[in-house]
Amino acid sequence: MHGNFSNLFASLRSGVEPWLLLFDIDGTLVDTGGKGMSALKKTAIEVFGSDGPPLDLAGSTDLGIIENLYVHFQVEPSPELTHRFFEIYHKYLEESLEANPAEGKVLDGVFELLESLAGQNAQLGLLTGNTALGAEIKLRHYGLHHHFPFGAYGSDRADRNLLGHIALERALAVTGKKFTPDRTLIIGDTPKDIACAHAIGARCLAVATGHFTADQLEQAGADWVLGSLREVALLG
């Protein structure tokens, strides 16, 4: 898989048509040290009176998480309560990141890779389960936000598999270029990232920097699996 990916990465430099690279955040670009989970639990306690069931954040969307909380607490969903939940969550997330910055980090190779892609034949964007503001809070904290002018977010849809088409539409709106799925690469660390890529006919580079091993990601159908984004950065 590594050799084939080397060829694809080379096409970012020499190809005529540009590639669209859509990055996941948690476990792919950064490790917040559990700050997202902590903020969600604090928010659930404030809104629902309890932190609720164990939360599986790997590849989940924030809208999907609150939908599960509505079911668990037998609360009627409403736009007003969802807005309140995320308003509180964003406050806790920002406070948590700023309170103990040493507990989180940018993952290996991320700075180098993003810098190496600047000026290449590629357009960068996000495809993440975070809300749009949650993504901005995290990426600004770690000095990465300026690399990503648009994205599709967990505040757009609860189903992650619906985010790919939104990302393509926003890429067109922001850049004026129409990217096709066969020239789109989704980069993530979970089987849900892989399924999301395949849902639109895009390809997926999976990195074993989250909770899943390289073998698990390969079995989930990733087109390429690497140990970390440092391996991609070294190709440049």
C-alpha positions in Angstrom: 0.0 0.0 0.0 2.8 2.4 0.8 4.3 2.2 -2.7 1.0 2.9 -4.4 0.4 5.8 -2.2 3.8 7.2 -3.1 2.6 7.3 -6.7 -0.6 9.1 -5.7 1.2 11.6 -3.6 3.5 12.3 -6.6 0.5 13.1 -8.7 -0.2 16.0 -6.3 2.9 17.6 -7.7 2.6 16.7 -11.4 -1.0 16.1 -12.2 -3.0 18.5 -14.4 -6.2 18.2 -12.4 -6.1 19.1 -8.7 -6.9 16.7 -5.9 -9.3 17.6 -3.0 -7.9 16.4 0.3 -10.5 16.2 3.1 -9.0 15.8 6.6 -10.6 14.4 9.8 -9.5 16.2 13.0 -9.5 14.1 16.1 -7.0 11.2 15.9 -5.9 12.3 12.5 -4.5 15.9 12.9 -4.6 16.3 16.7 -5.0 14.5 20.0 -6.8 16.8 22.5 -6.0 14.5 25.4 -9.7 13.8 26.0 -10.8 17.4 26.1 -13.7 16.9 23.7 -15.1 14.0 25.7 -14.7 16.0 29.0 -16.6 18.9 27.5 -19.4 16.7 26.2 -19.9 15.1 29.6 -19.9 18.4 31.4 -22.5 19.7 28.9 -24.7 16.6 29.3 -24.7 17.1 33.0 -25.6 20.7 32.7 -28.3 20.1 30.1 -29.7 16.7 31.0 -28.7 16.3 34.7 -26.3 13.4 34.0 -23.4 12.6 31.7 -25.4 9.8 30.2 -24.3 6.6 28.5 -20.7 5.8 27.5 -19.9 7.9 24.4 -18.2 6.5 21.4 -16.6 9.4 19.7 -14.5 7.5 17.1 -15.8 8.9 13.8 -19.1 10.0 15.3 -20.8 13.3 14.5 -21.7 15.8 17.2 -25.3 15.9 15.9 -25.4 12.1 16.1 -24.1 12.2 19.7 -26.8 14.6 20.8 -29.5 12.6 19.0 -28.3 9.5 21.1 -28.5 11.6 24.2 -32.1 12.7 23.4 -33.0 9.0 23.1 -31.2 8.0 26.3 -32.8 10.7 28.4 -36.2 10.4 26.6 -36.2 14.1 25.8 -38.1 15.5 22.9 -35.5 16.9 20.4 -35.8 20.6 19.5 -33.6 23.0 17.6 -33.6 25.3 20.6 -32.2 22.6 22.9 -29.7 21.5 20.4 -28.4 25.1 20.0 -28.2 25.4 23.8 -26.3 22.2 24.1 -23.7 23.1 21.5 -23.4 26.7 22.9 -22.5 25.2 26.3 -20.3 22.5 24.8 -18.2 25.1 22.8 -17.7 27.1 26.0 -16.4 24.1 27.9 -14.3 22.9 25.0 -12.5 26.2 24.7 -12.0 26.5 28.5 -10.7 22.9 28.7 -8.2 23.4 25.9 -6.8 26.6 27.4 -6.7 25.3 30.9 -4.3 22.4 30.3 -2.6 22.9 26.9 0.2 20.4 27.6 -2.3 17.5 27.7 -3.0 17.7 23.9 -0.8 17.7 20.8 -0.6 18.0 17.1 0.1 14.5 15.8 3.4 13.4 14.2 4.0 14.8 10.7 0.9 17.0 10.5 2.7 20.4 10.5 5.2 19.1 7.9 2.6 17.6 5.7 0.3 20.6 5.6 3.2 22.9 4.9 4.5 20.7 2.1 1.0 20.7 0.5 0.9 24.5 0.3 1.3 25.4 -3.4 0.9 21.8 -4.6 -1.8 20.6 -6.9 -4.2 20.0 -4.0 -7.0 21.8 -2.2 -7.4 21.2 1.5 -10.6 21.0 3.4 -12.2 19.3 6.4 -14.5 16.4 6.8 -15.1 16.0 10.5 -17.7 14.9 13.1 -17.0 18.2 15.0 -19.4 21.1 14.7 -18.1 23.9 12.5 -17.3 26.0 15.6 -15.9 23.0 17.5 -13.5 22.3 14.6 -12.4 26.0 14.5 -11.8 26.1 18.3 -9.6 23.0 18.2 -7.7 23.9 15.1 -7.1 27.5 16.1 -5.8 26.2 19.5 -3.3 24.0 17.7 -2.3 26.5 15.0 -3.8 24.6 12.1 -7.0 26.5 11.2 -5.5 28.6 8.4 -4.9 25.5 6.3 -8.6 24.7 5.9 -10.8 27.3 4.2 -13.9 25.1 4.2 -15.3 21.8 5.3 -18.2 19.6 6.1 -19.1 19.2 9.7 -20.9 17.2 12.3 -23.3 20.1 12.7 -24.4 19.7 9.1 -25.7 16.1 9.3 -25.9 13.4 12.0 -25.0 10.7 9.4 -21.3 11.1 8.5 -21.8 9.3 5.2 -23.8 12.4 4.0 -21.0 14.8 4.6 -18.9 13.9 1.5 -21.3 15.5 -0.9 -21.6 18.6 1.3 -17.8 18.9 1.2 -17.7 18.7 -2.6 -20.4 21.4 -2.8 -18.5 23.7 -0.5 -15.2 23.1 -2.3 -16.9 24.3 -5.5 -18.5 27.3 -3.7 -15.2 28.4 -2.2 -12.7 27.6 -4.9 -14.9 27.8 -8.1 -13.5 24.3 -9.0 -15.6 21.2 -9.4 -13.9 18.3 -7.7 -15.0 14.8 -8.6 -15.1 11.9 -6.1 -12.4 10.1 -8.1 -10.0 13.0 -7.4 -11.0 13.3 -3.7 -9.0 11.7 -0.9 -10.5 11.5 2.6 -7.9 11.2 5.4 -9.0 9.8 8.7 -8.3 7.3 11.5 -11.5 5.3 11.9 -13.7 2.9 9.9 -16.4 5.6 9.8 -14.0 7.8 7.8 -13.4 4.9 5.4 -17.2 4.3 5.0 -17.8 8.0 4.4 -15.2 8.1 1.6 -16.7 5.0 -0.1 -20.2 6.5 0.3 -19.3 9.1 -2.4 -16.9 7.0 -4.4 -13.8 8.8 -3.0 -10.6 7.1 -1.8 -9.5 6.9 1.8 -6.1 7.2 3.4 -6.4 5.8 6.9 -3.8 6.5 9.6 -3.3 4.4 12.7 -3.0 7.3 15.0 -6.4 7.0 16.8 -8.0 4.0 18.4 -7.8 1.6 15.5 -4.8 -0.5 14.4 -3.5 -0.6 10.9 -4.9 -4.1 10.5 -8.4 -3.0 11.6 -8.3 -0.1 9.2 -7.2 -2.3 6.3 -10.0 -4.8 7.1 -12.5 -1.9 7.1 -11.6 -1.2 3.4 -9.2 1.7 3.4 -7.4 2.2 0.1 -4.2 3.0 1.9 -3.1 2.6 5.5 -0.1 4.3 7.1 1.2 4.4 10.6 0.9 8.2 10.8 0.9 11.3 8.6 4.6 11.6 9.2 5.0 8.9 6.6 3.2 11.1 4.0 5.3 14.1 5.0 8.5 12.2 4.4 7.4 11.5 0.8 7.5 15.2 0.2 
